[in-house]
């Protein structure tokens, strides 16, 4: 009967577990991790470059890092798929999936898809600039295609790590779990990062800001909490996310830069850093604490509790923190609230520290907050389902 | 995040070379300017991009060979953005012509900008600023090969993601060596069906988003299209002109009540009789309450007239109101002040006319090189004025502060340019650009705003370039002994 396993396979699995305890991380995971790190550094650097220097070329270091990401993921996963397909003695052959006549780990196919999406975005973006001008914003259709490619590579890496992790035990599994945390951090960085035009501090007293954060963050918090064995998984992941963000916030101002495009509205002497990270660490701690107390509940009941707690705790800390970010007390090297892109006029609400309401009536605000609550619950439920599926990934 | 930027720039330059300028300002967006950067006399051409943000091509010709280096930098014309220049670019010296320099500048915004040019040479440093009206003129459709490539890539990605999800649902959770059973196959079918719906939804949303972005951009293009000159005739001879744009946000952002004087007048109105362009009036309406303009027309025959009305808004951005008006016989008075008129032969087709008889008995001669006129070629249009005796006149005087005014009009009215000896830039914008130059004076800019009683040489020149091939009529206006005289020339441009 299909779907059952033989006694030989049980023996093979035991042997595999024994190997897994002492095995080292395979080369293709390192390659894809290098690809993702390259992409993260390149993207953050490129955004800052566009905000500080403006002009670029095909050959900027930031662009090279992004291209390297696509090339590294594409070549390594392409090779892995071809090797697994045509070498029947490949150790991955019977832990691979088949697609279009090829065999390979599921994550490798996803990474390869991401690399193709990144390549496809290039001529699209090129045409977009010719037709609508050089964009000065992150959210445009070709950039979203590029971002989907980047997410694809990160998600592919995540699935590759999970497949390996779920077949492993002991120290090897712990090592893989660390890579899992890093990968989820990068995934959340991608989804939260691409929405940064909506998460500026001037929007932090509007419901849309909280809706955007609920769309982009809780799913990863729930996923990592359900897939990792660590009881503080959500806290660790968001702490790593915050640390990575702070690395850019504090690191970029150390690099000298000056605008090469005009008109220039801000006096720039160094790379403009990203905004101070949003305080996701607090709702993540609450999430981990509540998760333990609700472990025996139904999944939907858990999702309602955790999703609502996530939103409420986030609003409770971020709302007053926004006031602080708007105040003179935040204008220092720690919080970096006086660093604006060169193209932001002094008359901008951002520079003048004035909130921009995105809802124009209290009813609209509360309806949108209600939507944010529903989205948070749904995203947590989706994250739980995803996390449970991820626990089952073997290939 | 922005791949292939260099290729973008190169492709943009190629597209600029073949692009047909849109109907804006009117159909003549490139800037031609002649002036002094300190001790250096320069002829500057700014070939503006078709899309904004986009790359402008800057061409600088020095009259003398003592220039070592030229730097170029874009700024806002006034207000915020005009005080912090970005790092300047060096214009490259031509290998064939050491007095010719070229460079590229990104114009990141629409509106009234300036290109500041700093010259370093044997006589020290000099600086000038050229006002540039930056605006998106068009969008480019996707070329068929690229559209084909994108469709193929999107199909691969779409089918790829469906296949990956299907394969993942079927096999990802199987143990080593385990083969998928019916339950796995069923799960895969469900996953594929859901993914197909999601992919189609994503494609639909993406298309809607793209359409919205395209619509926004086209609105920006429409914003900068020449506003319509809506005209009404009151009391038999009072022509009232109001600006109206197709774009709904235009009237909210542009206040005609706040236009600034451009060489002594808030509006320069040109009425050209159609279809032959055999009569032309250059009038100066006054501003009424609410942003309308009005002028008591002089005596004019009944006819169908083309309206071009030049104004400069408070930020230094030039607008040309365009329209037509059918006028009855106007029993108005004589021309007054700086108003002027001309009448004569209809425009010639496919031939050049180089000599124009002047009403006072003299004549005006277009001093040009033999050979065909080429579109998009920067030229100095030189005209000499001779008296009845055939000798250069000694009595030319400034007309509205300048040696002359020239209007270039294409036979189909798709091009209209009001040009001065300093070039195609509005003098009001030039004054704003000049204000930003530290320690500069009007004479250093070569503004050609000549003192009223000064006697001028018998030759006047205008830097300009025809934007596209076709037949053009050129009206050249000078002032002699208190009388405005208009020479009219026809040009066939290849």
HADDOCK unambig.tbl for C-alpha pairs under 7 A between the chains (distance, minus, plus):
assign (segid A and resid 2 and name CA) (segid B and resid 179 and name CA) 6.08 0.50 0.50
assign (segid A and resid 2 and name CA) (segid B and resid 180 and name CA) 6.18 0.50 0.50
assign (segid A and resid 2 and name CA) (segid B and resid 181 and name CA) 4.44 0.50 0.50
assign (segid A and resid 3 and name CA) (segid B and resid 178 and name CA) 6.55 0.50 0.50
assign (segid A and resid 3 and name CA) (segid B and resid 179 and name CA) 6.08 0.50 0.50
assign (segid A and resid 3 and name CA) (segid B and resid 180 and name CA) 5.63 0.50 0.50
assign (segid A and resid 3 and name CA) (segid B and resid 181 and name CA) 4.71 0.50 0.50
assign (segid A and resid 4 and name CA) (segid B and resid 178 and name CA) 6.92 0.50 0.50
assign (segid A and resid 5 and name CA) (segid B and resid 178 and name CA) 6.01 0.50 0.50
assign (segid A and resid 43 and name CA) (segid B and resid 1 and name CA) 6.16 0.50 0.50
assign (segid A and resid 46 and name CA) (segid B and resid 1 and name CA) 6.24 0.50 0.50
assign (segid A and resid 56 and name CA) (segid B and resid 5 and name CA) 6.99 0.50 0.50
assign (segid A and resid 57 and name CA) (segid B and resid 5 and name CA) 5.25 0.50 0.50
assign (segid A and resid 57 and name CA) (segid B and resid 6 and name CA) 5.00 0.50 0.50
assign (segid A and resid 58 and name CA) (segid B and resid 3 and name CA) 6.07 0.50 0.50
assign (segid A and resid 58 and name CA) (segid B and resid 4 and name CA) 5.15 0.50 0.50
assign (segid A and resid 58 and name CA) (segid B and resid 5 and name CA) 5.38 0.50 0.50
assign (segid A and resid 58 and name CA) (segid B and resid 6 and name CA) 5.31 0.50 0.50
assign (segid A and resid 63 and name CA) (segid B and resid 1 and name CA) 6.91 0.50 0.50
assign (segid A and resid 63 and name CA) (segid B and resid 3 and name CA) 6.88 0.50 0.50
assign (segid A and resid 94 and name CA) (segid B and resid 176 and name CA) 5.50 0.50 0.50
assign (segid A and resid 94 and name CA) (segid B and resid 177 and name CA) 4.84 0.50 0.50
assign (segid A and resid 95 and name CA) (segid B and resid 176 and name CA) 5.06 0.50 0.50
assign (segid A and resid 95 and name CA) (segid B and resid 177 and name CA) 6.65 0.50 0.50
assign (segid A and resid 97 and name CA) (segid B and resid 167 and name CA) 6.46 0.50 0.50
assign (segid A and resid 97 and name CA) (segid B and resid 171 and name CA) 5.78 0.50 0.50
assign (segid A and resid 97 and name CA) (segid B and resid 172 and name CA) 6.64 0.50 0.50
assign (segid A and resid 98 and name CA) (segid B and resid 167 and name CA) 6.61 0.50 0.50
assign (segid A and resid 99 and name CA) (segid B and resid 163 and name CA) 6.81 0.50 0.50
assign (segid A and resid 99 and name CA) (segid B and resid 167 and name CA) 6.36 0.50 0.50
assign (segid A and resid 106 and name CA) (segid B and resid 168 and name CA) 6.29 0.50 0.50
assign (segid A and resid 106 and name CA) (segid B and resid 172 and name CA) 6.71 0.50 0.50
assign (segid A and resid 109 and name CA) (segid B and resid 164 and name CA) 6.92 0.50 0.50
assign (segid A and resid 113 and name CA) (segid B and resid 157 and name CA) 6.79 0.50 0.50
assign (segid A and resid 113 and name CA) (segid B and resid 160 and name CA) 6.97 0.50 0.50
assign (segid A and resid 117 and name CA) (segid B and resid 157 and name CA) 6.80 0.50 0.50
assign (segid A and resid 120 and name CA) (segid B and resid 153 and name CA) 6.22 0.50 0.50
assign (segid A and resid 122 and name CA) (segid B and resid 3 and name CA) 5.80 0.50 0.50
assign (segid A and resid 122 and name CA) (segid B and resid 4 and name CA) 6.75 0.50 0.50
assign (segid A and resid 126 and name CA) (segid B and resid 4 and name CA) 6.05 0.50 0.50
assign (segid A and resid 126 and name CA) (segid B and resid 8 and name CA) 5.66 0.50 0.50
assign (segid A and resid 129 and name CA) (segid B and resid 8 and name CA) 6.69 0.50 0.50
assign (segid A and resid 130 and name CA) (segid B and resid 8 and name CA) 6.32 0.50 0.50
assign (segid A and resid 130 and name CA) (segid B and resid 12 and name CA) 6.04 0.50 0.50
assign (segid A and resid 131 and name CA) (segid B and resid 51 and name CA) 6.70 0.50 0.50
assign (segid A and resid 131 and name CA) (segid B and resid 139 and name CA) 4.70 0.50 0.50
assign (segid A and resid 131 and name CA) (segid B and resid 140 and name CA) 4.66 0.50 0.50
assign (segid A and resid 132 and name CA) (segid B and resid 51 and name CA) 6.03 0.50 0.50
assign (segid A and resid 132 and name CA) (segid B and resid 139 and name CA) 6.12 0.50 0.50
assign (segid A and resid 132 and name CA) (segid B and resid 217 and name CA) 6.76 0.50 0.50
assign (segid A and resid 133 and name CA) (segid B and resid 51 and name CA) 5.09 0.50 0.50
assign (segid A and resid 133 and name CA) (segid B and resid 52 and name CA) 4.86 0.50 0.50
assign (segid A and resid 133 and name CA) (segid B and resid 53 and name CA) 4.55 0.50 0.50
assign (segid A and resid 133 and name CA) (segid B and resid 54 and name CA) 5.44 0.50 0.50
assign (segid A and resid 134 and name CA) (segid B and resid 53 and name CA) 5.00 0.50 0.50
assign (segid A and resid 134 and name CA) (segid B and resid 54 and name CA) 6.15 0.50 0.50
assign (segid A and resid 141 and name CA) (segid B and resid 206 and name CA) 6.93 0.50 0.50
assign (segid A and resid 141 and name CA) (segid B and resid 210 and name CA) 6.58 0.50 0.50
assign (segid A and resid 258 and name CA) (segid B and resid 87 and name CA) 6.96 0.50 0.50
assign (segid A and resid 259 and name CA) (segid B and resid 86 and name CA) 4.94 0.50 0.50
assign (segid A and resid 259 and name CA) (segid B and resid 87 and name CA) 6.07 0.50 0.50
assign (segid A and resid 260 and name CA) (segid B and resid 86 and name CA) 4.85 0.50 0.50
assign (segid A and resid 260 and name CA) (segid B and resid 87 and name CA) 4.76 0.50 0.50
assign (segid A and resid 260 and name CA) (segid B and resid 88 and name CA) 6.99 0.50 0.50
assign (segid A and resid 261 and name CA) (segid B and resid 86 and name CA) 5.58 0.50 0.50
assign (segid A and resid 261 and name CA) (segid B and resid 106 and name CA) 6.40 0.50 0.50
assign (segid A and resid 262 and name CA) (segid B and resid 74 and name CA) 5.41 0.50 0.50
assign (segid A and resid 262 and name CA) (segid B and resid 75 and name CA) 5.53 0.50 0.50
assign (segid A and resid 262 and name CA) (segid B and resid 85 and name CA) 6.67 0.50 0.50
assign (segid A and resid 262 and name CA) (segid B and resid 86 and name CA) 5.62 0.50 0.50
assign (segid A and resid 262 and name CA) (segid B and resid 107 and name CA) 6.99 0.50 0.50
assign (segid A and resid 262 and name CA) (segid B and resid 108 and name CA) 6.54 0.50 0.50
assign (segid A and resid 263 and name CA) (segid B and resid 74 and name CA) 6.30 0.50 0.50
assign (segid A and resid 263 and name CA) (segid B and resid 75 and name CA) 4.51 0.50 0.50
assign (segid A and resid 263 and name CA) (segid B and resid 76 and name CA) 5.50 0.50 0.50
assign (segid A and resid 263 and name CA) (segid B and resid 81 and name CA) 4.97 0.50 0.50
assign (segid A and resid 263 and name CA) (segid B and resid 82 and name CA) 6.85 0.50 0.50
assign (segid A and resid 263 and name CA) (segid B and resid 85 and name CA) 6.97 0.50 0.50
assign (segid A and resid 264 and name CA) (segid B and resid 81 and name CA) 5.00 0.50 0.50
assign (segid A and resid 264 and name CA) (segid B and resid 84 and name CA) 5.46 0.50 0.50
assign (segid A and resid 264 and name CA) (segid B and resid 85 and name CA) 6.13 0.50 0.50
assign (segid A and resid 264 and name CA) (segid B and resid 86 and name CA) 6.23 0.50 0.50
assign (segid A and resid 265 and name CA) (segid B and resid 80 and name CA) 6.07 0.50 0.50
assign (segid A and resid 265 and name CA) (segid B and resid 81 and name CA) 4.61 0.50 0.50
assign (segid A and resid 265 and name CA) (segid B and resid 84 and name CA) 6.56 0.50 0.50
assign (segid A and resid 267 and name CA) (segid B and resid 84 and name CA) 6.70 0.50 0.50
assign (segid A and resid 345 and name CA) (segid B and resid 80 and name CA) 6.63 0.50 0.50
assign (segid A and resid 392 and name CA) (segid B and resid 173 and name CA) 5.20 0.50 0.50
assign (segid A and resid 393 and name CA) (segid B and resid 172 and name CA) 5.31 0.50 0.50
assign (segid A and resid 393 and name CA) (segid B and resid 173 and name CA) 4.46 0.50 0.50
assign (segid A and resid 394 and name CA) (segid B and resid 172 and name CA) 5.76 0.50 0.50
assign (segid A and resid 394 and name CA) (segid B and resid 173 and name CA) 5.00 0.50 0.50
assign (segid A and resid 394 and name CA) (segid B and resid 174 and name CA) 6.19 0.50 0.50
assign (segid A and resid 394 and name CA) (segid B and resid 175 and name CA) 6.17 0.50 0.50
assign (segid A and resid 395 and name CA) (segid B and resid 172 and name CA) 4.87 0.50 0.50
assign (segid A and resid 395 and name CA) (segid B and resid 173 and name CA) 6.55 0.50 0.50
